[in-house]
Every structure is written in structure tokens, then in C-alpha cells.
Amino acid sequence: MPKSILEIVRDCDNFPYNQPGDTAAYEQQLSTLWKFYLPNDPRPHGYLVDWVVQRMPWTEDFHVLPSPHKEIHLLPPASASDTDDPASSSGPCDSWTERCERSIDALLDAARATAVFPKLGRKRADSERFPIVGARVPVSMDRAAISLFGIIGRGVHLTVYVRTSAGLKFWVPRRNERKATYPGLLDNTVAGGVAAGEAPLECLVREAEEEAGMDAGLVRQARAAGTVTWLNVSDERAGGEPGLMNPGLLYVYDLEVGPEVVLRPVDEEDVAEFCLMDVQEVLEAMAEGRFKPASASVMVDFFVRHGLITAEDEEDYADIVSRLHRILPFATSPGSPGPKRS
């Protein structure tokens, strides 16, 4: 059966909600998770599932607090005291960053050496280190491990569209069938993860050139259109281990181009082809599950912002809009308080 718009959004934001009168699913899911903490920071930064905690070859740099706490704490540098503030302007920020990253890297090296996570894959280049979003000092880790720790994945997505006499049309890429993640599914025009130390717009410029050969000057004309957030429990389509927690934060951009702009893949190993699709074709493809879930949510967000999905023709409008902007359970900036430990 074709999916409704709300079901399309739920496919991405599928972690239960703590709703009055319907808390059982949320509480059951939450009870299975472990919180991940950085040194001297009361705010959690990730959710780990039981089997990851059990398999992980924890080193002496981590403190594992078992049930009922179910917490994983990265310990502070040996030279720091319990009262040191890692974010203090006079504090040892560089040493905190280096120690935290060194400890995480050593743990992942041990996990790879023992092959406890077969899908973790090889160690990535420095350019594929992702930040721990919201950390009070800059801390990054190998992109491949983000899902194991249930840390917020941060990305950029661009929707390129054309105005025609028949209405809006969208440049939609189809992912290569050989890709490890979401093979063969439709995507937003340009999409990619924001690396540590990289600004969202600079990431977008880089990804647009790599994926579609787009000129940097043109891409910089894109309009920042907010964010889309979700909390996803992964399945087989994601290519890694199913059942992992994947909170997501996407910076969303729109770019209107003229009919003279034609997009073609730069590397067909990533993008098999670009298609120009109208509104109805996009809606039908999303309803049939042919879009990558996060990309479908970004398209729904575009349709809402541009009046293509309205409260007049969609009875679930309020739920759809709120689920596109889920409040994440972790801090999203260094200064945000985040949820407190109970």
C-alpha cells in the first residue's frame, strides 16, 4: 500500500514518542539504551544499544556504569581534576580534544583488531572524521563509528528545482545499486555529511562539485532553509548493523535554477543518474518507498515550506510538521543545556 505523508516522515523519524497516554513503547525502547558522556559534561551525547556495549572492548579510558545507570563515561585526561572545566578559556582545550580523540581512536582500533563489529570497516581518512555535535570542546571520531555510539549525524541536503509552465520540477539523483547504504534509492539533489571543522555551506559546495559537477558560485546562491531532525532506529537499508540509534540533524538548502541547467553524475559509483521529476512524480515515488528515508523527509519539508502540502489537503499536517523538527535528546550546540541526567 502507498504510504501517507505522515508514514513517509515516520519511516525516518521512527523512534517512539513520549506521548501522554501512550508512553509504553517509548519507555521500553529507552530502557534498552546506554547513554554516552564526555568528560566533565553532565549532558549525554549518544545512545548505545545493549549488544554494542557488550561487544565493545572498552579500554581503561572509559568507565562503564551498569544497570540501573547504563552509562558510558569517557574519562578526563590524567592531568585534569574532577573540577576542571574543559571548555574554560584558560583550560587545556587542546589536550582535552587530543586525549578524547586518542582514547576513542584506540578503542575503535581494538574493536577492528578483534572484528567484533564486522561492518565497522576500515579506518577512515582524517577528512571523514565527524564531530560529536554539541561537545563543549571539539571532539571528533571516525565517521564509521557514529552509529555505534548513537551520536547525532550532521549533514547538508540541497534541493535543486526549476519553474516550468507545468509547475515545479526537481533534479533527483538515483543512488548506485552497488552503494552500501540505501542502494538504488532516490535522494536529494546534493547530500553529504558535514566533517569536523567544516561549515555546512562549505560542505555543500564541496559535495555539489563532487556529485554533480556544480559550479561553486552557483551553489553559493542556495538559500538556507532551516533544519530537519529525526531519531531513527536503523534497518537493513542503512547498510550497517540494524537496530542502532541514529539521531540526525540536516541543514537544508533550496536552489532555484533555470532550464539551461542540466545535472549529470560526476562519479556513477555514487550517483547512477539524475532525473527531472515533477511534484506528482516525487509524491508517488515517496509513497512507494523509492526515496531514501531522510531525503524523503527533506522533500516533504520543502513541499510544506512552499505550500505544496497544506493543512487544507492534509489532515495530519500538524503531526507531519512537528515530526520533521524533532527535539533531539542530546545537546546540539556547546552552550545548549541538553537534557539533564535523572
C-alpha positions as CSV (number, residue, x, y, z in Angstrom):
1,M,0.0,0.0,0.0
2,P,1.3,3.5,-0.8
3,K,2.4,5.4,2.3
4,S,0.7,8.5,3.6
5,I,2.8,11.7,4.1
6,L,2.9,11.0,7.8
7,E,4.0,7.5,7.2
8,I,6.8,8.8,4.9
9,V,8.1,11.0,7.7
10,R,7.7,8.2,10.3
11,D,9.9,6.0,8.2
12,C,12.8,8.3,9.1
13,D,11.7,9.5,12.5
14,N,10.7,6.1,13.8
15,F,11.8,6.2,17.5
16,P,8.7,6.2,19.7
17,Y,7.5,9.5,21.2
18,N,6.8,10.0,24.9
19,Q,3.2,11.0,24.4
20,P,0.6,11.3,27.2
21,G,-1.4,8.2,27.4
22,D,1.0,6.3,25.1
23,T,4.4,6.0,26.9
24,A,4.9,2.2,26.9
25,A,6.8,1.9,23.6
26,Y,9.0,4.9,24.4
27,E,9.8,3.7,27.9
28,Q,10.5,0.2,26.6
29,Q,12.9,1.4,23.9
30,L,14.6,3.8,26.2
31,S,15.2,1.1,28.9
32,T,17.4,-0.8,26.4
33,L,19.8,2.1,25.8
34,W,23.0,3.3,27.3
35,K,24.0,7.0,27.5
36,F,27.4,8.2,26.3
37,Y,29.1,11.0,28.2
38,L,32.2,13.1,27.5
39,P,34.5,14.1,30.4
40,N,33.1,16.5,33.0
41,D,29.9,17.1,31.0
42,P,26.5,16.2,32.5
43,R,24.8,16.1,29.1
44,P,24.6,12.8,27.2
45,H,25.8,12.8,23.6
46,G,24.7,9.4,22.3
47,Y,22.6,6.3,22.8
48,L,24.3,2.8,22.6
49,V,22.3,-0.4,22.3
50,D,23.0,-3.4,24.7
51,W,24.8,-5.6,22.2
52,V,27.2,-2.8,21.2
53,V,28.1,-2.2,24.9
54,Q,28.6,-5.9,25.5
55,R,30.9,-6.5,22.4
56,M,32.9,-3.3,22.7
57,P,36.5,-3.9,24.0
58,W,36.3,-1.0,26.5
59,T,39.7,0.4,27.5
60,E,40.8,1.9,30.8
61,D,39.9,5.3,29.4
62,F,36.2,4.5,29.7
63,H,34.0,3.9,32.8
64,V,31.1,1.6,32.2
65,L,28.3,2.0,34.8
66,P,26.0,-1.0,34.6
67,S,22.2,-1.1,35.2
68,P,20.3,0.7,36.5
69,H,22.5,3.6,35.4
70,K,23.5,2.2,32.0
71,E,26.1,4.9,31.3
72,I,29.4,5.0,29.4
73,H,31.8,7.8,30.5
74,L,34.9,8.8,28.7
75,L,37.3,9.7,31.5
76,P,39.1,13.1,31.6
77,P,42.8,13.4,30.8
78,A,45.0,12.1,33.6
79,S,46.4,15.6,34.3
80,A,42.9,17.0,34.8
81,S,41.0,17.2,38.1
82,D,37.3,16.5,38.6
83,T,36.6,20.2,38.8
84,D,38.5,21.2,35.7
85,D,36.3,22.8,33.0
86,P,37.3,21.5,29.6
87,A,35.5,24.5,27.9
88,S,37.2,27.1,30.0
89,S,39.1,29.7,28.0
90,S,42.1,29.1,30.4
91,G,41.7,25.4,30.4
92,P,43.7,22.8,28.4
93,C,41.3,22.6,25.4
94,D,43.9,21.2,23.0
95,S,44.9,18.5,25.5
96,W,41.2,17.6,26.2
97,T,40.5,17.3,22.5
98,E,43.6,15.3,21.7
99,R,43.1,13.0,24.7
100,C,39.4,12.4,24.0
101,E,40.1,11.6,20.3
102,R,43.1,9.5,21.1
103,S,41.0,7.4,23.5
104,I,38.2,6.9,21.1
105,D,40.5,6.1,18.2
106,A,42.3,3.5,20.4
107,L,39.0,1.9,21.3
108,L,38.0,1.6,17.7
109,D,41.4,0.2,16.7
110,A,40.8,-2.5,19.3
111,A,37.3,-3.2,18.0
112,R,38.7,-3.5,14.5
113,A,41.5,-5.8,15.6
114,T,39.1,-8.2,17.3
115,A,36.5,-7.9,14.5
116,V,33.6,-7.5,17.0
117,F,31.8,-5.2,14.5
118,P,32.3,-6.7,11.0
119,K,30.5,-3.8,9.4
120,L,32.7,-1.2,11.1
121,G,35.1,-1.4,8.1
122,R,38.5,0.1,7.7
123,K,39.8,3.2,9.4
124,R,38.7,6.3,7.5
125,A,40.9,9.3,6.5
126,D,41.0,12.4,8.7
127,S,38.7,14.1,6.2
128,E,36.0,11.6,7.2
129,R,36.0,12.4,10.9
130,F,32.7,13.7,12.2
131,P,32.1,15.9,15.2
132,I,30.4,14.9,18.4
133,V,27.7,17.5,18.0
134,G,27.2,19.8,21.0
135,A,30.5,18.9,22.6
136,R,31.9,21.7,24.8
137,V,35.3,21.3,23.2
138,P,35.9,20.0,19.7
139,V,35.9,16.2,19.7
140,S,35.5,14.1,16.6
141,M,35.5,10.4,15.7
142,D,35.7,8.2,12.6
143,R,32.5,8.5,10.6
144,A,32.0,4.8,10.6
145,A,31.6,4.7,14.4
146,I,29.0,7.4,14.7
147,S,26.1,5.0,14.6
148,L,27.7,2.6,17.1
149,F,27.7,5.4,19.7
150,G,24.3,6.7,18.6
151,I,25.7,10.2,18.2
152,I,24.0,12.9,16.1
153,G,24.9,12.6,12.5
154,R,25.2,16.1,10.9
155,G,24.7,16.7,7.2
156,V,23.6,19.1,4.4
157,H,20.9,18.5,1.8
158,L,20.2,20.6,-1.2
159,T,17.0,20.6,-3.3
160,V,17.5,22.0,-6.8
161,Y,14.3,22.9,-8.6
162,V,13.1,24.5,-11.9
163,R,10.0,26.6,-12.5
164,T,8.2,25.4,-15.7
165,S,4.8,26.1,-17.3
166,A,3.7,22.8,-15.8
167,G,4.8,23.7,-12.3
168,L,7.9,22.9,-10.2
169,K,10.3,20.2,-11.3
170,F,13.2,18.7,-9.2
171,W,16.6,17.4,-10.0
172,V,16.5,14.0,-8.3
173,P,19.5,11.6,-8.3
174,R,19.3,7.8,-8.1
175,R,21.9,6.2,-5.9
176,N,24.1,3.5,-7.5
177,E,22.8,0.0,-6.9
178,R,26.2,-1.0,-5.5
179,K,26.3,1.5,-2.7
180,A,26.5,0.1,0.8
181,T,23.8,2.4,2.1
182,Y,20.3,2.7,0.6
183,P,21.3,1.3,-2.8
184,G,19.2,2.3,-5.8
185,L,17.0,4.7,-3.8
186,L,16.3,8.3,-4.8
187,D,18.0,11.2,-3.0
188,N,18.0,14.9,-2.7
189,T,19.9,16.7,-5.4
190,V,23.1,17.0,-3.3
191,A,23.6,15.4,0.1
192,G,26.6,14.7,2.4
193,G,27.9,14.6,5.9
194,V,29.5,17.7,7.4
195,A,33.0,16.8,8.6
196,A,34.7,18.0,11.7
197,G,35.7,21.7,11.4
198,E,33.7,22.1,8.2
199,A,30.9,24.8,7.8
200,P,27.6,23.5,6.4
201,L,27.8,25.8,3.3
202,E,31.4,24.8,2.5
203,C,30.4,21.1,2.8
204,L,27.5,21.8,0.4
205,V,29.8,23.5,-2.1
206,R,32.3,20.5,-1.9
207,E,29.6,17.8,-2.2
208,A,27.9,19.6,-5.1
209,E,31.1,19.7,-7.1
210,E,31.9,16.1,-6.3
211,E,28.5,14.6,-7.0
212,A,27.0,16.9,-9.7
213,G,29.9,19.0,-11.1
214,M,28.0,22.1,-10.0
215,D,29.9,25.5,-10.1
216,A,30.7,26.8,-6.6
217,G,29.4,30.3,-7.5
218,L,26.0,28.8,-8.4
219,V,25.8,26.7,-5.2
220,R,26.6,29.7,-3.0
221,Q,23.3,31.2,-4.3
222,A,21.4,28.5,-2.4
223,R,19.0,29.7,0.2
224,A,19.4,28.3,3.8
225,A,16.0,26.9,4.7
226,G,16.4,25.7,8.3
227,T,16.9,22.1,9.5
228,V,15.2,18.8,9.5
229,T,15.8,16.5,12.5
230,W,14.8,13.0,13.5
231,L,15.6,10.0,15.7
232,N,15.9,6.8,13.6
233,V,16.3,3.2,14.6
234,S,18.3,1.8,11.6
235,D,17.3,-1.2,9.5
236,E,19.0,-3.2,6.8
237,R,18.7,-0.5,4.2
238,A,21.2,1.6,6.1
239,G,24.0,-0.9,5.3
240,G,25.4,-1.2,8.8
241,E,24.2,-3.1,11.8
242,P,20.4,-2.9,12.2
243,G,18.8,-1.6,15.4
244,L,21.3,1.2,16.0
245,M,20.2,4.7,17.1
246,N,20.7,7.4,14.5
247,P,19.7,10.9,15.6
248,G,20.0,13.2,12.6
249,L,20.5,16.9,12.0
250,L,20.3,18.2,8.4
251,Y,21.0,21.7,7.3
252,V,18.5,22.2,4.4
253,Y,19.1,24.4,1.3
254,D,17.0,25.3,-1.7
255,L,18.3,26.4,-5.1
256,E,16.2,27.5,-8.0
257,V,17.9,27.2,-11.4
258,G,16.9,27.9,-15.0
259,P,16.0,25.4,-17.6
260,E,19.5,25.7,-19.1
261,V,21.0,23.9,-16.0
262,V,21.3,20.2,-16.6
263,L,22.8,17.9,-13.9
264,R,24.7,14.8,-14.7
265,P,26.6,12.4,-12.4
266,V,30.3,13.1,-11.9
267,D,31.0,9.7,-10.5
268,E,28.5,7.0,-11.4
269,E,29.8,4.8,-8.5
270,D,27.8,7.2,-6.2
271,V,25.0,8.6,-8.5
272,A,23.7,6.4,-11.3
273,E,21.6,9.2,-12.9
274,F,19.8,12.5,-12.4
275,C,16.1,12.7,-13.3
276,L,13.9,15.8,-13.6
277,M,10.7,14.9,-11.7
278,D,7.5,16.9,-11.2
279,V,5.6,17.3,-7.9
280,Q,3.3,14.4,-8.5
281,E,6.1,12.1,-9.6
282,V,8.0,12.9,-6.4
283,L,5.0,12.3,-4.2
284,E,4.3,9.0,-5.9
285,A,8.0,7.9,-5.5
286,M,8.0,8.8,-1.8
287,A,4.7,7.0,-1.3
288,E,6.1,3.9,-2.9
289,G,9.2,3.9,-0.7
290,R,11.6,4.7,-3.5
291,F,13.3,7.6,-1.7
292,K,16.0,7.3,1.0
293,P,14.0,8.0,4.2
294,A,16.0,11.1,5.3
295,S,15.8,12.5,1.8
296,A,12.0,11.9,1.7
297,S,11.7,14.0,4.9
298,V,13.7,16.8,3.3
299,M,11.4,16.7,0.3
300,V,8.3,16.8,2.5
301,D,9.8,19.7,4.3
302,F,10.3,21.5,1.0
303,F,6.7,20.8,0.0
304,V,5.4,22.2,3.3
305,R,7.5,25.4,3.1
306,H,6.5,26.0,-0.5
307,G,2.7,25.4,0.1
308,L,2.6,22.1,-1.9
309,I,1.4,20.3,1.3
310,T,-1.1,22.3,3.3
311,A,-3.4,21.9,6.3
312,E,-6.3,22.2,3.8
313,D,-5.5,19.0,2.0
314,E,-3.6,17.0,4.7
315,E,-5.3,16.0,7.9
316,D,-2.1,15.0,9.6
317,Y,-0.4,18.4,8.7
318,A,0.4,19.4,12.3
319,D,2.0,16.0,13.1
320,I,3.9,16.0,9.9
321,V,5.4,19.4,10.5
322,S,6.4,18.6,14.1
323,R,8.0,15.3,13.3
324,L,10.2,17.0,10.7
325,H,11.7,19.0,13.5
326,R,12.0,16.6,16.4
327,I,13.7,17.9,19.5
328,L,16.7,15.6,19.8
329,P,17.6,14.0,23.2
330,F,21.2,15.5,23.0
331,A,22.8,18.9,23.0
332,T,23.1,20.4,19.5
333,S,25.5,23.2,20.4
334,P,28.3,23.6,23.0
335,G,26.2,26.1,25.0
336,S,22.9,24.3,25.0
337,P,21.9,22.7,28.3
338,G,20.6,19.5,26.8
339,P,18.6,17.0,28.9
340,K,19.7,16.6,32.5
341,R,20.6,13.2,34.0
342,S,17.9,11.7,36.0
